[in-house]
Amino acid sequence: MGPNTLIYKRYCPSKSLQAVLFSKTTALSEDSFQVSILNSKDKMDSTTVGNVFTVDANHDSTRLDSNAVRLTWLSNDVLKITYDKKLRTFIKNDELNKIKVVYAKF
């Protein structure tokens, strides 16, 4: 398994949590974009996996770039993930540790 590459992170309003968008490269499959919700002091490393959301480019039907997935905290306990409707979704959790996750496609 290859390294994780940070695309960007967004902190909730209280700065106690962060939503991290990163790409994961593997030798046997397409690159994926993954989102994890972490405590604000946690660091992402090569073992980090998306605990909320994972997508890929759906056999190149769209591009994986920093505009393909957008993260917006609506409050300290609600994260909105807006994503390209052409992406292929593998993980799409609606809640993690009492943090609600809502989704919208564009």
PLY file of the C-alpha trace (Angstrom):
ply
format ascii 1.0
element vertex 106
property float x
property float y
property float z
element edge 105
property int vertex1
property int vertex2
end_header
0.00 0.00 0.00
1.35 3.41 -0.92
1.50 6.60 1.08
-1.40 8.87 1.90
-1.26 12.35 0.40
-3.07 15.14 2.21
-5.34 17.13 -0.11
-6.68 19.46 2.60
-8.26 19.53 6.04
-11.06 21.53 7.59
-11.54 22.16 11.31
-14.95 22.29 12.96
-15.89 25.71 14.44
-14.58 24.81 17.93
-11.34 23.43 16.38
-11.75 20.20 18.39
-12.17 18.01 15.28
-10.78 17.98 11.78
-12.11 16.48 8.56
-9.21 15.33 6.41
-9.41 14.69 2.66
-6.53 12.61 1.36
-5.63 10.38 -1.55
-4.54 6.80 -1.07
-2.46 5.04 -3.69
-2.42 1.27 -4.03
-0.61 -0.94 -6.50
-3.63 -3.04 -7.44
-6.45 -0.52 -7.81
-7.29 3.03 -8.78
-6.25 5.84 -6.48
-8.98 6.81 -4.06
-10.01 9.92 -2.18
-10.88 9.28 1.45
-12.28 11.39 4.26
-11.58 10.80 7.93
-12.84 12.69 10.95
-10.04 12.94 13.49
-9.41 14.75 16.75
-7.76 18.07 16.01
-4.39 16.97 17.43
-4.30 13.61 15.60
-1.85 13.22 12.74
-2.57 11.31 9.57
-0.06 8.62 8.62
0.28 5.84 6.04
-2.09 3.58 8.02
-4.93 6.12 8.11
-7.99 5.03 6.17
-11.17 6.91 5.40
-13.55 6.40 8.31
-16.40 8.36 6.75
-16.17 8.51 2.96
-14.18 6.77 0.19
-14.50 7.27 -3.59
-12.53 6.74 -6.78
-12.70 8.16 -10.32
-14.99 5.35 -11.52
-12.64 4.03 -14.22
-11.67 7.57 -15.28
-15.24 8.80 -15.80
-14.24 11.91 -13.85
-11.13 13.44 -12.30
-9.91 13.08 -8.75
-8.70 16.55 -7.86
-9.17 18.97 -4.98
-12.51 20.12 -6.42
-14.05 16.64 -6.63
-14.85 16.50 -2.90
-15.66 19.50 -0.70
-15.81 19.46 3.09
-17.85 21.99 5.07
-18.55 21.93 8.79
-22.13 23.14 9.36
-21.61 23.01 13.14
-19.33 21.24 15.64
-21.21 18.00 15.10
-22.37 18.15 11.46
-20.03 17.73 8.48
-21.28 18.26 4.93
-19.51 16.40 2.12
-20.29 17.62 -1.39
-18.94 15.47 -4.20
-18.92 14.92 -7.96
-21.84 12.64 -8.87
-19.62 10.69 -11.29
-17.37 9.41 -8.49
-17.79 5.76 -7.49
-18.61 5.50 -3.78
-17.26 2.72 -1.54
-17.83 4.10 1.96
-20.50 6.66 2.82
-21.20 6.73 6.55
-23.95 8.99 7.92
-22.51 9.17 11.43
-19.25 8.65 13.29
-18.97 9.00 17.08
-22.06 11.25 17.27
-20.84 13.42 14.37
-23.54 13.55 11.70
-22.42 13.51 8.07
-24.69 14.85 5.33
-24.04 14.55 1.61
-24.79 16.46 -1.57
-23.80 15.73 -5.16
-22.95 18.21 -7.90
0 1
1 2
2 3
3 4
4 5
5 6
6 7
7 8
8 9
9 10
10 11
11 12
12 13
13 14
14 15
15 16
16 17
17 18
18 19
19 20
20 21
21 22
22 23
23 24
24 25
25 26
26 27
27 28
28 29
29 30
30 31
31 32
32 33
33 34
34 35
35 36
36 37
37 38
38 39
39 40
40 41
41 42
42 43
43 44
44 45
45 46
46 47
47 48
48 49
49 50
50 51
51 52
52 53
53 54
54 55
55 56
56 57
57 58
58 59
59 60
60 61
61 62
62 63
63 64
64 65
65 66
66 67
67 68
68 69
69 70
70 71
71 72
72 73
73 74
74 75
75 76
76 77
77 78
78 79
79 80
80 81
81 82
82 83
83 84
84 85
85 86
86 87
87 88
88 89
89 90
90 91
91 92
92 93
93 94
94 95
95 96
96 97
97 98
98 99
99 100
100 101
101 102
102 103
103 104
104 105
